[in-house]
Amino acid sequence: MKIKMKYFGMIAESLGKEEETLDLDIKMVSDLSDYFLSEFSRLEEMNFQISVNLNIVPAQFELSENDEVALLPAFAGG
């Protein structure tokens, strides 16, 4: 399944890119999270949320072809 990925803040800096298209055999947001944590161990030290098509979603959310997924680092509020 092709997924359009966007990375922000410390995550983009850590991965060395702001966006890419991935072709992965996954179905759920939890699968995507597992993929990133296994491929990029430094993400384990970061708190982040995952959004799909501009909405923050739970780990059980089912992904669809060409979804736009963003890894969002923890934001400081004010």
KAVEN-V68415 format. One record per residue. NEAR is the number of other C-alpha atoms within 12 Angstrom. Layout:
{{NEAR} {NEAR}}
This chain:
{{19} {20} {27} {25} {31} {29} {29} {25} {23} {22} {32} {24} {16} {20} {23} {15} {17} {21} {21} {20} {20} {21} {18} {21} {16} {22} {23} {26} {31} {21} {21} {35} {31} {19} {21} {26} {21} {13} {13} {19} {16} {17} {26} {18} {14} {21} {19} {25} {27} {35} {30} {29} {21} {16} {16} {20} {23} {18} {19} {15} {23} {20} {29} {21} {21} {18} {26} {27} {36} {32} {40} {29} {25} {16} {14} {8} {4} {3}}
